[in-house]
Amino acid sequence: MGQSRLKKLDSFSVGMIWGMLLPLLIFLVLYLARYHTVPLGDYISNLTEMKILIKMLSLCGFANLLLFLYFYRNGVDRAAKGVIAATFVYGFMVLISRFL
C-alpha cells in the first residue's frame, strides 16, 4: 500500500474500527473454515455451553497485535493508538463477560 494511501488511514477512528472488527472477522473465518455446516447460532451456543466462547474470543483479540505492528511500522500512529484503544475495550468486554 502506498504511503499516501496509508496517511489517509491515519486517524484514531479508523484504528478503533479495525481493532473492533478484526477479532470478530477472525472468529468468523475460524467458524467458516472448520464448522461451516453448523448454523452460526448453534455454533455459538455450543461454545457457550462448553464455556469456551470467551476464551476463543479473547484469543481472536491477539490479531490486533499484528494490526498494531503494521500501523506502527508504517508510521500510522493515530490508527495504531485506535487499535490499542479498541483492544482495551475488547479486553474489558471479555473480562466483564467472564463474571456474568
C-alpha positions in Angstrom: 0.0 0.0 0.0 1.3 3.4 -0.9 2.5 5.8 1.8 -0.1 8.5 0.8 -2.8 5.9 1.0 -1.7 4.9 4.5 -1.7 8.5 5.6 -5.4 8.7 4.7 -5.9 5.9 7.2 -4.1 7.8 10.0 -7.0 8.5 12.3 -8.0 7.3 15.7 -11.4 6.2 14.5 -10.1 4.1 11.6 -7.8 2.2 14.1 -10.7 1.8 16.5 -13.0 0.4 13.8 -10.4 -2.0 12.5 -9.4 -3.0 16.1 -13.0 -3.9 16.9 -13.8 -5.7 13.7 -10.6 -7.8 13.2 -11.2 -10.2 16.2 -14.8 -10.7 15.0 -13.6 -11.4 11.5 -11.0 -13.9 12.7 -13.8 -15.6 14.7 -15.9 -15.8 11.6 -13.1 -17.1 9.5 -12.4 -19.8 12.0 -16.1 -20.8 12.0 -16.3 -20.8 8.2 -13.1 -22.8 7.8 -14.0 -25.6 10.2 -17.7 -25.6 11.2 -19.5 -24.1 8.2 -22.0 -26.9 8.2 -23.3 -26.0 11.6 -25.5 -22.9 11.8 -23.7 -20.0 13.4 -26.3 -19.6 16.2 -25.9 -23.3 17.2 -22.1 -23.0 17.0 -22.1 -20.0 19.4 -24.5 -21.7 21.8 -22.4 -24.9 21.8 -19.3 -22.8 22.6 -21.2 -21.1 25.4 -22.3 -24.4 26.8 -18.7 -25.7 26.7 -17.6 -22.5 28.4 -15.0 -21.7 25.7 -16.7 -18.9 23.8 -15.0 -16.2 25.9 -11.6 -17.9 25.7 -11.9 -18.2 21.9 -12.9 -14.6 21.6 -10.0 -13.4 23.7 -7.6 -15.4 21.5 -9.1 -13.8 18.5 -8.1 -10.4 20.0 -4.4 -11.3 19.6 -4.8 -10.5 15.9 -4.9 -6.8 16.9 -1.2 -7.1 17.8 -0.3 -7.8 14.2 -2.6 -4.9 13.0 -0.9 -2.6 15.6 2.6 -3.6 14.4 1.6 -3.0 10.8 0.2 0.5 11.6 3.1 1.4 13.9 5.9 0.3 11.5 4.3 2.2 8.6 4.1 5.5 10.6 0.3 5.5 11.0 0.5 6.3 14.7 -3.0 7.6 15.3 -4.5 4.5 13.8 -2.2 2.4 15.9 -3.5 4.2 19.0 -7.0 3.4 17.9 -6.1 -0.3 17.7 -4.7 -0.2 21.2 -7.8 1.5 22.5 -10.1 -1.0 20.7 -8.0 -3.8 22.2 -8.6 -2.4 25.7 -12.3 -2.0 25.1 -12.5 -5.5 23.7 -10.5 -6.9 26.6 -12.7 -5.1 29.1 -15.8 -6.6 27.4 -14.3 -10.1 27.6 -13.3 -9.5 31.2 -16.8 -8.3 32.2 -18.5 -11.2 30.3 -16.4 -13.7 32.4 -18.1 -12.5 35.5 -21.7 -12.6 34.1 
